[in-house]
Amino acid sequence: MTKQSARNSAPTAVDRRGFMRLAGASAAGWLALGASPDRVRIVCLLSGLPLSDPLAAKTTNETAASRLGALVQGLNQRGWVDGVNVRVEIHSTLGGPEKLKATVQEAVDLNPDVIVTASTIETAAVMAATKTIPIVFATANDPVGNGFVESLAHPGGNVTGFTNSTAEMGSKWLQLLKEAVPAIERVGVIFNPVTTPRGGRFFLDAIEQEAKTAGVTLIPAPVQKASVIDEAIAGFSGSPPAGMIALVDSFLVVNRQAVVAAAAKHRVPMIYPFHYFIDAGGLMSYGAALEIRLADYVDLILRGTKAGDLPVQSPRKYELLINGKAADALGLKLPATLLARADEIRE
């Protein structure tokens, strides 16, 4: 049984005939903008993912549920065809502070029309490098607190974008985990303090408060290397019964296969913030539904709107995804009330 979620409505990749139609429409639209048809706009996306990651691809059908795939498809729908009147580039910042700095400088040197950032780290680095190139952050947890924008309604400057969660999400993750596994007495929170918002504190405060209410012991499990993920999760195997929460963290997304595999190996129930982990076989996730609004803002900026005039937008829908096969493997009998609220159940 599979219940359909909002993200499954993402458009599929454009076929060749559709591509040619879009190309023709793009050329006409380009001239209507008063620009020369040989003026190809540049959209540069910075991501902490390796370029070999499927989520960093932009042309295959498998990207329908990825941010970059959705951006390219959304731009196609709006008359911007990659390789015709726009060039969409993706640059990986993975590799530490020096690689991040060098990659950001490479992006700025391209003098793109828009830079799209995939996380708080990239946004901060790009803002330090340019005050003029429009920046759209695809995701940020606390854009005002991080100094990215003056306010959500009036960002100002050259930056705008989208939030994907609030601090209160921490308590929601714990509530859902406890509902799925009522017997848990310990809850581990896995994150990389270098790559998660405020070193983990952005969510930990709410989780700690909820843990007191739920009567469970909260144990942070910080990791900074992929090689220690298995060991960190193994610590929550056995008695007393435990579960884990994975925070919003680009490091965990990059290493999602290792995280999910370790949770299955050590039989530790874990809840995740993104559907990427369910795609990899994880138990359950709760987070913002993927929407193709990023293309709206890039399109508006390419047509002349100032980034700082576009309000920062929050998610319009959150979705709960449950992997029934993973639950069976863990020997869990999930309550009917939880299953009934799920936006998608995979078997």
Contacts in CASP RR format, 6 or more apart in sequence:
PFRMAT RR
TARGET T0000
AUTHOR 0000-0000-0000
METHOD contacts of the structure
MODEL  1
MTKQSARNSAPTAVDRRGFMRLAGASAAGWLALGASPDRVRIVCLLSGLP
LSDPLAAKTTNETAASRLGALVQGLNQRGWVDGVNVRVEIHSTLGGPEKL
KATVQEAVDLNPDVIVTASTIETAAVMAATKTIPIVFATANDPVGNGFVE
SLAHPGGNVTGFTNSTAEMGSKWLQLLKEAVPAIERVGVIFNPVTTPRGG
RFFLDAIEQEAKTAGVTLIPAPVQKASVIDEAIAGFSGSPPAGMIALVDS
FLVVNRQAVVAAAAKHRVPMIYPFHYFIDAGGLMSYGAALEIRLADYVDL
ILRGTKAGDLPVQSPRKYELLINGKAADALGLKLPATLLARADEIRE
1 345 0 8 1.000
1 347 0 8 1.000
2 344 0 8 1.000
2 345 0 8 1.000
2 346 0 8 1.000
2 347 0 8 1.000
3 342 0 8 1.000
3 343 0 8 1.000
3 344 0 8 1.000
3 345 0 8 1.000
4 344 0 8 1.000
5 289 0 8 1.000
5 319 0 8 1.000
5 321 0 8 1.000
5 343 0 8 1.000
5 344 0 8 1.000
6 289 0 8 1.000
6 290 0 8 1.000
6 291 0 8 1.000
6 317 0 8 1.000
6 319 0 8 1.000
6 343 0 8 1.000
7 65 0 8 1.000
7 275 0 8 1.000
7 289 0 8 1.000
7 290 0 8 1.000
7 291 0 8 1.000
7 319 0 8 1.000
8 65 0 8 1.000
8 344 0 8 1.000
10 64 0 8 1.000
10 65 0 8 1.000
10 70 0 8 1.000
10 73 0 8 1.000
10 290 0 8 1.000
10 292 0 8 1.000
11 64 0 8 1.000
11 73 0 8 1.000
11 74 0 8 1.000
11 77 0 8 1.000
11 292 0 8 1.000
12 61 0 8 1.000
12 64 0 8 1.000
12 73 0 8 1.000
13 59 0 8 1.000
13 60 0 8 1.000
13 61 0 8 1.000
13 63 0 8 1.000
13 64 0 8 1.000
13 73 0 8 1.000
14 22 0 8 1.000
14 73 0 8 1.000
14 76 0 8 1.000
19 76 0 8 1.000
19 81 0 8 1.000
22 76 0 8 1.000
22 79 0 8 1.000
22 81 0 8 1.000
22 84 0 8 1.000
23 81 0 8 1.000
23 84 0 8 1.000
25 79 0 8 1.000
26 79 0 8 1.000
26 80 0 8 1.000
26 81 0 8 1.000
26 84 0 8 1.000
26 85 0 8 1.000
27 37 0 8 1.000
27 84 0 8 1.000
27 85 0 8 1.000
29 79 0 8 1.000
30 37 0 8 1.000
30 39 0 8 1.000
30 85 0 8 1.000
31 37 0 8 1.000
33 303 0 8 1.000
37 85 0 8 1.000
40 83 0 8 1.000
40 84 0 8 1.000
40 85 0 8 1.000
40 86 0 8 1.000
40 87 0 8 1.000
41 80 0 8 1.000
41 85 0 8 1.000
41 86 0 8 1.000
41 87 0 8 1.000
41 113 0 8 1.000
41 114 0 8 1.000
41 302 0 8 1.000
42 86 0 8 1.000
42 87 0 8 1.000
42 89 0 8 1.000
42 110 0 8 1.000
42 111 0 8 1.000
42 112 0 8 1.000
42 113 0 8 1.000
42 114 0 8 1.000
43 71 0 8 1.000
43 75 0 8 1.000
43 86 0 8 1.000
43 87 0 8 1.000
43 88 0 8 1.000
43 89 0 8 1.000
43 112 0 8 1.000
43 113 0 8 1.000
43 114 0 8 1.000
43 116 0 8 1.000
43 298 0 8 1.000
43 302 0 8 1.000
44 89 0 8 1.000
44 90 0 8 1.000
44 91 0 8 1.000
44 107 0 8 1.000
44 110 0 8 1.000
44 112 0 8 1.000
44 114 0 8 1.000
44 115 0 8 1.000
44 116 0 8 1.000
45 68 0 8 1.000
45 71 0 8 1.000
45 88 0 8 1.000
45 89 0 8 1.000
45 90 0 8 1.000
45 91 0 8 1.000
45 115 0 8 1.000
45 116 0 8 1.000
45 117 0 8 1.000
45 118 0 8 1.000
45 138 0 8 1.000
46 90 0 8 1.000
46 91 0 8 1.000
46 93 0 8 1.000
46 103 0 8 1.000
46 104 0 8 1.000
46 107 0 8 1.000
46 115 0 8 1.000
46 116 0 8 1.000
46 117 0 8 1.000
46 118 0 8 1.000
46 122 0 8 1.000
46 126 0 8 1.000
47 56 0 8 1.000
47 68 0 8 1.000
47 90 0 8 1.000
47 91 0 8 1.000
47 92 0 8 1.000
47 93 0 8 1.000
47 118 0 8 1.000
47 119 0 8 1.000
47 122 0 8 1.000
48 92 0 8 1.000
48 93 0 8 1.000
48 94 0 8 1.000
48 118 0 8 1.000
48 119 0 8 1.000
48 121 0 8 1.000
48 122 0 8 1.000
48 250 0 8 1.000
48 254 0 8 1.000
49 55 0 8 1.000
49 56 0 8 1.000
49 92 0 8 1.000
49 94 0 8 1.000
49 118 0 8 1.000
49 250 0 8 1.000
49 253 0 8 1.000
49 254 0 8 1.000
50 56 0 8 1.000
50 92 0 8 1.000
50 94 0 8 1.000
50 254 0 8 1.000
51 90 0 8 1.000
51 92 0 8 1.000
53 254 0 8 1.000
54 60 0 8 1.000
54 62 0 8 1.000
54 63 0 8 1.000
54 66 0 8 1.000
55 63 0 8 1.000
55 66 0 8 1.000
55 67 0 8 1.000
55 68 0 8 1.000
55 253 0 8 1.000
55 276 0 8 1.000
56 66 0 8 1.000
56 68 0 8 1.000
56 90 0 8 1.000
56 92 0 8 1.000
57 63 0 8 1.000
57 66 0 8 1.000
57 68 0 8 1.000
57 69 0 8 1.000
58 68 0 8 1.000
58 69 0 8 1.000
58 71 0 8 1.000
58 72 0 8 1.000
58 82 0 8 1.000
58 88 0 8 1.000
58 90 0 8 1.000
59 72 0 8 1.000
63 69 0 8 1.000
63 70 0 8 1.000
63 72 0 8 1.000
64 70 0 8 1.000
64 73 0 8 1.000
65 275 0 8 1.000
65 279 0 8 1.000
65 290 0 8 1.000
67 118 0 8 1.000
67 138 0 8 1.000
67 139 0 8 1.000
67 290 0 8 1.000
67 294 0 8 1.000
68 90 0 8 1.000
70 290 0 8 1.000
70 291 0 8 1.000
70 292 0 8 1.000
70 294 0 8 1.000
70 295 0 8 1.000
71 88 0 8 1.000
71 116 0 8 1.000
71 138 0 8 1.000
71 292 0 8 1.000
71 294 0 8 1.000
71 295 0 8 1.000
71 298 0 8 1.000
72 82 0 8 1.000
72 88 0 8 1.000
73 292 0 8 1.000
73 295 0 8 1.000
74 292 0 8 1.000
74 295 0 8 1.000
75 81 0 8 1.000
75 82 0 8 1.000
75 86 0 8 1.000
75 88 0 8 1.000
75 295 0 8 1.000
75 298 0 8 1.000
75 299 0 8 1.000
76 82 0 8 1.000
77 295 0 8 1.000
78 295 0 8 1.000
78 296 0 8 1.000
78 299 0 8 1.000
79 85 0 8 1.000
80 86 0 8 1.000
80 298 0 8 1.000
80 299 0 8 1.000
80 302 0 8 1.000
82 88 0 8 1.000
86 302 0 8 1.000
89 110 0 8 1.000
89 112 0 8 1.000
91 103 0 8 1.000
91 106 0 8 1.000
91 107 0 8 1.000
92 103 0 8 1.000
93 99 0 8 1.000
93 100 0 8 1.000
93 103 0 8 1.000
93 104 0 8 1.000
93 121 0 8 1.000
93 122 0 8 1.000
93 125 0 8 1.000
94 254 0 8 1.000
100 121 0 8 1.000
100 122 0 8 1.000
100 125 0 8 1.000
101 125 0 8 1.000
104 122 0 8 1.000
104 125 0 8 1.000
104 126 0 8 1.000
104 129 0 8 1.000
105 129 0 8 1.000
107 115 0 8 1.000
107 126 0 8 1.000
108 115 0 8 1.000
108 126 0 8 1.000
108 129 0 8 1.000
108 130 0 8 1.000
108 133 0 8 1.000
111 133 0 8 1.000
112 133 0 8 1.000
113 133 0 8 1.000
113 134 0 8 1.000
113 301 0 8 1.000
113 302 0 8 1.000
114 133 0 8 1.000
114 134 0 8 1.000
114 135 0 8 1.000
114 136 0 8 1.000
114 298 0 8 1.000
114 301 0 8 1.000
114 302 0 8 1.000
114 307 0 8 1.000
115 126 0 8 1.000
115 130 0 8 1.000
115 133 0 8 1.000
115 134 0 8 1.000
115 135 0 8 1.000
115 136 0 8 1.000
116 135 0 8 1.000
116 136 0 8 1.000
116 137 0 8 1.000
116 138 0 8 1.000
116 294 0 8 1.000
116 298 0 8 1.000
117 123 0 8 1.000
117 126 0 8 1.000
117 135 0 8 1.000
117 136 0 8 1.000
117 137 0 8 1.000
117 138 0 8 1.000
118 138 0 8 1.000
118 139 0 8 1.000
118 250 0 8 1.000
119 139 0 8 1.000
119 140 0 8 1.000
119 195 0 8 1.000
119 250 0 8 1.000
120 137 0 8 1.000
120 140 0 8 1.000
120 141 0 8 1.000
120 142 0 8 1.000
120 146 0 8 1.000
120 197 0 8 1.000
121 195 0 8 1.000
121 250 0 8 1.000
122 137 0 8 1.000
123 135 0 8 1.000
123 137 0 8 1.000
123 140 0 8 1.000
123 146 0 8 1.000
123 148 0 8 1.000
123 159 0 8 1.000
124 146 0 8 1.000
124 148 0 8 1.000
126 133 0 8 1.000
126 135 0 8 1.000
127 135 0 8 1.000
127 148 0 8 1.000
127 159 0 8 1.000
130 158 0 8 1.000
131 157 0 8 1.000
131 158 0 8 1.000
132 158 0 8 1.000
133 158 0 8 1.000
134 158 0 8 1.000
134 159 0 8 1.000
134 301 0 8 1.000
134 306 0 8 1.000
134 307 0 8 1.000
135 158 0 8 1.000
135 159 0 8 1.000
135 160 0 8 1.000
135 307 0 8 1.000
136 159 0 8 1.000
136 160 0 8 1.000
136 161 0 8 1.000
136 294 0 8 1.000
136 297 0 8 1.000
136 298 0 8 1.000
136 301 0 8 1.000
136 307 0 8 1.000
137 143 0 8 1.000
137 148 0 8 1.000
137 159 0 8 1.000
137 160 0 8 1.000
137 161 0 8 1.000
137 162 0 8 1.000
138 161 0 8 1.000
138 162 0 8 1.000
138 294 0 8 1.000
139 162 0 8 1.000
139 163 0 8 1.000
139 164 0 8 1.000
140 146 0 8 1.000
140 148 0 8 1.000
140 161 0 8 1.000
140 162 0 8 1.000
140 163 0 8 1.000
140 164 0 8 1.000
140 312 0 8 1.000
141 163 0 8 1.000
141 164 0 8 1.000
141 165 0 8 1.000
141 166 0 8 1.000
141 167 0 8 1.000
141 197 0 8 1.000
141 202 0 8 1.000
141 248 0 8 1.000
142 163 0 8 1.000
142 167 0 8 1.000
142 197 0 8 1.000
142 198 0 8 1.000
142 202 0 8 1.000
143 149 0 8 1.000
143 152 0 8 1.000
143 155 0 8 1.000
143 161 0 8 1.000
143 163 0 8 1.000
143 312 0 8 1.000
144 150 0 8 1.000
144 151 0 8 1.000
144 152 0 8 1.000
148 155 0 8 1.000
148 159 0 8 1.000
149 155 0 8 1.000
149 156 0 8 1.000
149 159 0 8 1.000
149 160 0 8 1.000
149 308 0 8 1.000
149 312 0 8 1.000
150 156 0 8 1.000
150 157 0 8 1.000
152 163 0 8 1.000
152 311 0 8 1.000
152 312 0 8 1.000
152 314 0 8 1.000
153 311 0 8 1.000
153 312 0 8 1.000
154 308 0 8 1.000
154 311 0 8 1.000
155 161 0 8 1.000
155 307 0 8 1.000
155 308 0 8 1.000
155 309 0 8 1.000
155 310 0 8 1.000
155 311 0 8 1.000
155 312 0 8 1.000
156 307 0 8 1.000
156 308 0 8 1.000
156 309 0 8 1.000
157 306 0 8 1.000
157 307 0 8 1.000
157 308 0 8 1.000
158 306 0 8 1.000
158 307 0 8 1.000
158 308 0 8 1.000
159 307 0 8 1.000
159 308 0 8 1.000
160 297 0 8 1.000
160 307 0 8 1.000
160 308 0 8 1.000
160 309 0 8 1.000
160 310 0 8 1.000
160 311 0 8 1.000
160 312 0 8 1.000
161 294 0 8 1.000
161 297 0 8 1.000
161 310 0 8 1.000
161 312 0 8 1.000
161 313 0 8 1.000
162 293 0 8 1.000
162 294 0 8 1.000
162 312 0 8 1.000
162 313 0 8 1.000
162 314 0 8 1.000
162 315 0 8 1.000
163 312 0 8 1.000
163 313 0 8 1.000
163 314 0 8 1.000
163 315 0 8 1.000
164 248 0 8 1.000
164 287 0 8 1.000
164 288 0 8 1.000
164 315 0 8 1.000
165 248 0 8 1.000
165 273 0 8 1.000
165 287 0 8 1.000
165 288 0 8 1.000
165 315 0 8 1.000
167 202 0 8 1.000
167 203 0 8 1.000
167 205 0 8 1.000
167 206 0 8 1.000
168 206 0 8 1.000
169 203 0 8 1.000
169 206 0 8 1.000
169 248 0 8 1.000
169 273 0 8 1.000
169 286 0 8 1.000
169 287 0 8 1.000
170 203 0 8 1.000
170 206 0 8 1.000
170 207 0 8 1.000
170 210 0 8 1.000
170 245 0 8 1.000
171 206 0 8 1.000
171 207 0 8 1.000
171 209 0 8 1.000
171 210 0 8 1.000
172 286 0 8 1.000
173 203 0 8 1.000
173 207 0 8 1.000
173 245 0 8 1.000
173 271 0 8 1.000
173 273 0 8 1.000
173 286 0 8 1.000
174 187 0 8 1.000
174 207 0 8 1.000
174 210 0 8 1.000
174 211 0 8 1.000
174 214 0 8 1.000
174 216 0 8 1.000
174 245 0 8 1.000
175 210 0 8 1.000
175 214 0 8 1.000
176 271 0 8 1.000
176 284 0 8 1.000
176 286 0 8 1.000
176 320 0 8 1.000
176 338 0 8 1.000
177 184 0 8 1.000
177 187 0 8 1.000
177 243 0 8 1.000
177 245 0 8 1.000
177 269 0 8 1.000
177 270 0 8 1.000
177 271 0 8 1.000
177 284 0 8 1.000
178 184 0 8 1.000
178 214 0 8 1.000
178 216 0 8 1.000
179 335 0 8 1.000
179 337 0 8 1.000
179 338 0 8 1.000
180 269 0 8 1.000
180 271 0 8 1.000
180 283 0 8 1.000
180 284 0 8 1.000
180 327 0 8 1.000
180 332 0 8 1.000
180 334 0 8 1.000
180 335 0 8 1.000
180 338 0 8 1.000
181 241 0 8 1.000
181 243 0 8 1.000
181 269 0 8 1.000
181 332 0 8 1.000
183 241 0 8 1.000
184 216 0 8 1.000
184 241 0 8 1.000
184 242 0 8 1.000
184 243 0 8 1.000
184 269 0 8 1.000
185 216 0 8 1.000
185 217 0 8 1.000
185 240 0 8 1.000
185 241 0 8 1.000
185 242 0 8 1.000
186 216 0 8 1.000
186 217 0 8 1.000
186 218 0 8 1.000
186 219 0 8 1.000
186 236 0 8 1.000
186 240 0 8 1.000
186 241 0 8 1.000
186 242 0 8 1.000
186 243 0 8 1.000
187 207 0 8 1.000
187 211 0 8 1.000
187 216 0 8 1.000
187 217 0 8 1.000
187 218 0 8 1.000
187 219 0 8 1.000
187 242 0 8 1.000
187 243 0 8 1.000
187 244 0 8 1.000
187 245 0 8 1.000
188 218 0 8 1.000
188 219 0 8 1.000
188 220 0 8 1.000
188 221 0 8 1.000
188 236 0 8 1.000
188 242 0 8 1.000
188 243 0 8 1.000
188 244 0 8 1.000
188 245 0 8 1.000
189 203 0 8 1.000
189 204 0 8 1.000
189 207 0 8 1.000
189 218 0 8 1.000
189 219 0 8 1.000
189 220 0 8 1.000
189 221 0 8 1.000
189 244 0 8 1.000
189 245 0 8 1.000
189 247 0 8 1.000
190 221 0 8 1.000
190 222 0 8 1.000
190 223 0 8 1.000
190 229 0 8 1.000
190 232 0 8 1.000
190 233 0 8 1.000
190 244 0 8 1.000
190 245 0 8 1.000
190 246 0 8 1.000
190 247 0 8 1.000
190 252 0 8 1.000
190 259 0 8 1.000
190 270 0 8 1.000
191 199 0 8 1.000
191 200 0 8 1.000
191 220 0 8 1.000
191 221 0 8 1.000
191 222 0 8 1.000
191 223 0 8 1.000
191 246 0 8 1.000
191 247 0 8 1.000
191 249 0 8 1.000
191 251 0 8 1.000
191 252 0 8 1.000
192 222 0 8 1.000
192 223 0 8 1.000
192 224 0 8 1.000
192 249 0 8 1.000
192 251 0 8 1.000
192 252 0 8 1.000
193 199 0 8 1.000
193 200 0 8 1.000
193 222 0 8 1.000
193 224 0 8 1.000
194 224 0 8 1.000
194 251 0 8 1.000
195 249 0 8 1.000
195 250 0 8 1.000
195 251 0 8 1.000
196 202 0 8 1.000
196 203 0 8 1.000
196 247 0 8 1.000
196 248 0 8 1.000
196 249 0 8 1.000
196 251 0 8 1.000
197 203 0 8 1.000
197 247 0 8 1.000
197 248 0 8 1.000
200 247 0 8 1.000
203 247 0 8 1.000
203 248 0 8 1.000
204 220 0 8 1.000
207 218 0 8 1.000
207 245 0 8 1.000
208 218 0 8 1.000
211 217 0 8 1.000
211 218 0 8 1.000
219 236 0 8 1.000
221 232 0 8 1.000
221 233 0 8 1.000
221 235 0 8 1.000
221 236 0 8 1.000
221 244 0 8 1.000
223 229 0 8 1.000
223 232 0 8 1.000
223 251 0 8 1.000
224 251 0 8 1.000
226 255 0 8 1.000
226 258 0 8 1.000
229 255 0 8 1.000
229 258 0 8 1.000
229 259 0 8 1.000
229 262 0 8 1.000
230 258 0 8 1.000
230 262 0 8 1.000
230 265 0 8 1.000
230 266 0 8 1.000
232 262 0 8 1.000
233 244 0 8 1.000
233 259 0 8 1.000
233 262 0 8 1.000
233 263 0 8 1.000
233 266 0 8 1.000
233 268 0 8 1.000
233 270 0 8 1.000
234 262 0 8 1.000
234 266 0 8 1.000
235 242 0 8 1.000
235 266 0 8 1.000
236 242 0 8 1.000
236 243 0 8 1.000
236 244 0 8 1.000
236 266 0 8 1.000
236 268 0 8 1.000
237 266 0 8 1.000
237 267 0 8 1.000
237 268 0 8 1.000
238 267 0 8 1.000
242 268 0 8 1.000
243 268 0 8 1.000
243 269 0 8 1.000
243 270 0 8 1.000
244 263 0 8 1.000
244 268 0 8 1.000
244 269 0 8 1.000
244 270 0 8 1.000
244 271 0 8 1.000
245 270 0 8 1.000
245 271 0 8 1.000
246 252 0 8 1.000
246 259 0 8 1.000
246 270 0 8 1.000
246 271 0 8 1.000
246 272 0 8 1.000
246 273 0 8 1.000
246 277 0 8 1.000
247 273 0 8 1.000
248 273 0 8 1.000
248 274 0 8 1.000
252 259 0 8 1.000
253 274 0 8 1.000
253 276 0 8 1.000
256 276 0 8 1.000
256 277 0 8 1.000
256 280 0 8 1.000
257 280 0 8 1.000
259 270 0 8 1.000
259 277 0 8 1.000
260 270 0 8 1.000
260 277 0 8 1.000
260 280 0 8 1.000
260 281 0 8 1.000
260 282 0 8 1.000
262 268 0 8 1.000
263 269 0 8 1.000
263 270 0 8 1.000
263 282 0 8 1.000
263 283 0 8 1.000
264 281 0 8 1.000
264 282 0 8 1.000
264 326 0 8 1.000
264 329 0 8 1.000
264 330 0 8 1.000
267 330 0 8 1.000
269 283 0 8 1.000
269 330 0 8 1.000
269 332 0 8 1.000
270 282 0 8 1.000
270 283 0 8 1.000
271 283 0 8 1.000
271 284 0 8 1.000
271 285 0 8 1.000
271 286 0 8 1.000
272 278 0 8 1.000
272 282 0 8 1.000
272 283 0 8 1.000
272 284 0 8 1.000
272 285 0 8 1.000
273 285 0 8 1.000
273 286 0 8 1.000
273 287 0 8 1.000
274 285 0 8 1.000
274 287 0 8 1.000
275 285 0 8 1.000
275 290 0 8 1.000
275 319 0 8 1.000
275 321 0 8 1.000
277 285 0 8 1.000
278 284 0 8 1.000
278 285 0 8 1.000
278 321 0 8 1.000
278 323 0 8 1.000
278 346 0 8 1.000
281 323 0 8 1.000
281 325 0 8 1.000
281 326 0 8 1.000
282 323 0 8 1.000
282 326 0 8 1.000
283 322 0 8 1.000
283 323 0 8 1.000
283 326 0 8 1.000
283 327 0 8 1.000
283 330 0 8 1.000
283 332 0 8 1.000
284 320 0 8 1.000
284 321 0 8 1.000
284 322 0 8 1.000
284 323 0 8 1.000
284 326 0 8 1.000
284 327 0 8 1.000
285 320 0 8 1.000
285 321 0 8 1.000
286 318 0 8 1.000
286 319 0 8 1.000
286 320 0 8 1.000
286 321 0 8 1.000
287 315 0 8 1.000
287 318 0 8 1.000
287 319 0 8 1.000
287 320 0 8 1.000
288 315 0 8 1.000
288 317 0 8 1.000
288 318 0 8 1.000
288 319 0 8 1.000
289 315 0 8 1.000
289 316 0 8 1.000
289 317 0 8 1.000
289 318 0 8 1.000
289 319 0 8 1.000
289 343 0 8 1.000
291 315 0 8 1.000
291 316 0 8 1.000
291 317 0 8 1.000
293 313 0 8 1.000
297 307 0 8 1.000
297 310 0 8 1.000
300 310 0 8 1.000
301 307 0 8 1.000
301 310 0 8 1.000
319 343 0 8 1.000
319 344 0 8 1.000
320 341 0 8 1.000
320 342 0 8 1.000
320 343 0 8 1.000
321 342 0 8 1.000
321 343 0 8 1.000
321 344 0 8 1.000
321 345 0 8 1.000
321 346 0 8 1.000
322 334 0 8 1.000
322 338 0 8 1.000
322 339 0 8 1.000
322 342 0 8 1.000
322 344 0 8 1.000
322 345 0 8 1.000
322 346 0 8 1.000
323 346 0 8 1.000
324 334 0 8 1.000
324 345 0 8 1.000
324 346 0 8 1.000
324 347 0 8 1.000
325 346 0 8 1.000
325 347 0 8 1.000
327 333 0 8 1.000
327 334 0 8 1.000
339 345 0 8 1.000
END
